[in-house]
Amino acid sequence: MRHEEEPVSCRPGDAPGAAGAPEPGADPGGPPESESALDSPADRADEQVSKLRELLDQLPPDLDAQMFTHASWTARRSDSYERLAFLGDSVLSLAITAHLYPRLEADRFGAGRLTKIRAQAVSGRSCRAVAERVGVPDRLRAAAPPEVSSSAAALVRTERVLASVIEAVIGACYLAFGYERTADAVVDAFEPEIDEALEHPVDYKSALQERLARRGAIVSYSVVAEQGPPHDRTFSISATIEGVEVGRGTGRSKKDAEQEAAQAALEALE
């Protein structure tokens, strides 16, 4: 997250101090080139992931191939992205934690609040958003063997897969370029998600609990399904009120799945 203003520089051919002066023959009443046109949201998003994309493009072929290999596409599970995702998950968590810790006041941001901010910033939904900005779906689709091309189209749209692959990208970058370069690129890429977690913290469980307290009801959460290996598991959790399911959520951790279930419950109660 950067809030300092960038210095204004003249474009080639401009005279210092002549910014905004009309060119000979130009219509003085014409609108100036807008700042938004020079720095649109799309351009800003592309700039934020540029470092991570550059590292990705420089990775050696063996890591590049492993990053975009789903476990169902290879006879050897160890050739898939799963181990890299396991590593990248830790690197991502440390990079965001190390970025937040010195920047947030200790009196206002205790360990519990920091944990919630980080969890939201690196959630499966956040990882999927970064993966899409980096271009992971196209790369993953291109890497799919011809015999699985039909199923790959659906696979590359799932949050679980995209989140795992972006973690694998981070893990591979860590192996190839070390922590400092990787962490710098990761913080830039996740900047919108970090800002969103700081400005609009999400705690659907607390919101649901407060709403139910007014009517004397309570919500309970239970795991209804688990998928994937131990290090890359997806949980499905049901939120029930007085024995009736009012929401269901999935996530790469039980906490994420509970938050999604609580969100679904809130929407159902409206």
N, C-alpha and C positions, 0 to 999 in steps of 0.2 A: 504494500500500500504506500503510495507516494502522494503527498499533499503539497509539496513545495512547488512553486511556480517555475516554469522553464523560462530561461532568458529569451527575449525576442531577438531574432537574428534576421538580417536582411537577406533576401533572396539574391541569387546572382543577377547583376545588372542594376540593382537598386542602389541609390545613393544613401549614405547614412543620413538619418534625419528626414528622409523624404518619404517615409512610409505613409501610404494613403494619398500621396499627391497624384492627381490625374495625369495620365500620359497625354501628350499633344494629340488633339483630335478625339480624345476619348469623351464619352458622355459623362459629365460630372455628376449627373443625377442618377447614374446607374448604381445598383446596390454593390457594395464591396464584397469581395469573395468572403463568404461566411466561414467562421472558424469551424462550424460543424461540418462543412464540406471538406475541410482539410483534415479533420480529426473525427470522422464519423464513428459510431459505435462499432461498426464492422472493422474499421481500420484499427481502432483501439484494441479490440479483441484479438486481431491478428498480431498486433505488436506484442501483446502480453504473452502469447505462446511462442513467439519467434525464437527465443533462446532454447526452449525445450525442443522445438522442431529442428533447430540447427544441430543440437546434440543427437537427436534421433537420426538425422540424415548422415551423421558421421560415425555411427556405430559400425563395428566390424560385422561382416556377413553372418557369422555364426550366431551372434546375439540377435541380429536383426531377424533371422529366420526363426529363432526360438520364441521371440516376443510375439509373433503373429501366428503361432501354431497352437490351435485348440487341442485339448487332450484327446478329443474324439477323432482328430485328423492324423494321428500318428500311432504306430504300434507300441512305441515306448513312451509312457507317460512322462518320463524325465526329459523328453525332448520338447514338451509343451511349455507354455509360459508360466505354469503354476509356481515353480520355485522362484522365478524372477519376481512374480507378483508378491510372494511371501516376503522377499527382501525389500521390494519397493514400498510395501505397506509401512514398514518400519522407517525407511528413509523419509517417506512423505510425512509421517507423523512427527519425526524429529525436526524436519525442516520447518514445518508450520509452528511447532512449539517454540523452537529457537527464535523464530521471527516474532512471535507474539510476546514472549516472556519479557524482554527488556522494554517493550513499547507500551505496555499497559500498566497503569498504576497499581501497585500492590494493595493499597487500601481499598480500591474499588473492584479489583479483579483477583479474587482468591482462587485457590486451586479448583474448587468446584465450578466456578464460572468459566475459568480457562478451559476446563475439560469439555464443557458444553459447547463453547465457541469452536474449539478444535474439532470436536466430533461433527459439528454441522459443516465446517469448512472442508473436511475430508470425507464426508459421507458418500455413500454409493451414488447418490444423485449428483453431488458435486464432481466426483471423479468422472461420471459419465459426461457431464457438460464439458469438462476439460478435454476428455478424449475426443469429443466431437469437434471441438475447436482445433485440436491438433491434427485432425484428419484420420483418426484411428479407424473409423468404419470403412473407409475406402481402402486403406492399406490392408486391413484384415480380410476384406472381401477379395482383394487381389491375391492374397496369399492362400486362399482356400483351394484345396485340390479340386480338379474338375468334377470328380465324382460326387462331391458334396456341395456343389455350387447352389443347388436349390435350397437345401437346409441352411446353408451359410447365410443366405440373405436374411433369414429370420433371426439367426443367432447373433449377428453383428448389431442388431438393434436392441438387444437386451441390456439392462443396466448392469447386471452381474458380470457379463462378459466384457463390456466396455470398461467398467471400473477395474476389473482384474488386469486388462491389457494395459491401461494407462499406468497402473502400479508396476507392471512388468517393464514398461518403458523406463520408469524411474529407477527400477532395480538395475536394469541393463546400463543405464547412464552412470549410475554409481560405480558399477564394476569397471566401466571403460574410462571414466573421467574423474572419479573421486567425488567426495562429498561436497566440497565447496562449490564447484561449478554446477553440480546437479541441484543442490539446495537453492542456489540463486535462481536457476531456471524454473524450479518448482514453485517458489514463492511468487514469481512473476506470473506464471501460468494460472495459479490459483487466486490471484489478487481479487477478481470479482467475487469469488466464493468467500474469501476472508472478509471483505467489506460487507457482504450481505450478512454474514454471521455476526459481525459487530453491530451493524445498524439495525438489523431485523432478526434478532435471535428467535429461534423456533423452539417452542416447548409445548407441543400439542398435548402431552400427557398432563401437564399442570393445568392447562386451560380446560381440559375435559374434566379433571378432578374438581376444579373450582365450580364448573357449571353443574356437575352432579350433586355437589355438596348442598346446593340451594334446595334440592328436592329430597335430600337424605339418601341418595343412592350412591353406590360405589361401583367401580369398574375393576375387573380382574383380567389379567393377561395370561394366556397359556400358549405354549408352542404346539402347533398342530402338524408341522412338517419340517424336516431338515433335509437339505440336499447338498451334495458335494463332499469332497474329502475334508478331513478335520481342519486343514489350514486354509481352506477356501470354501467355507460353508455358507449356505444361504438359509435363513430361518423364515418360516411363515408363522405369524402369531395372530391369535384371535383375541379381540377385545369383547368381553361379555358384560352385560348389565342385567342383574337379576336372572341369570341363566340364559339370557338371549344374546346371541352374537350381534353386535352392532357395527363391527368393523374388523377388517383383516388387513394385515400389512406384511410385506416381505422386506428383508434387509440382510446385509452381510454381517450384521451383529444383531443380537437380541434387542439391544437398545434402539437401533435404527428401525427394526421391524415393529417394535412397540410404538414408536413415534408415528409411524405410518398408519398403524392400526388405530391409534388415537385420533389422527387426522380424519380417517375415514369415518370414525364414530361421530366426531363433531359435525361432519357434513351430513351424516344420516339424521342427526338430531335437529338440524335446522328446518 
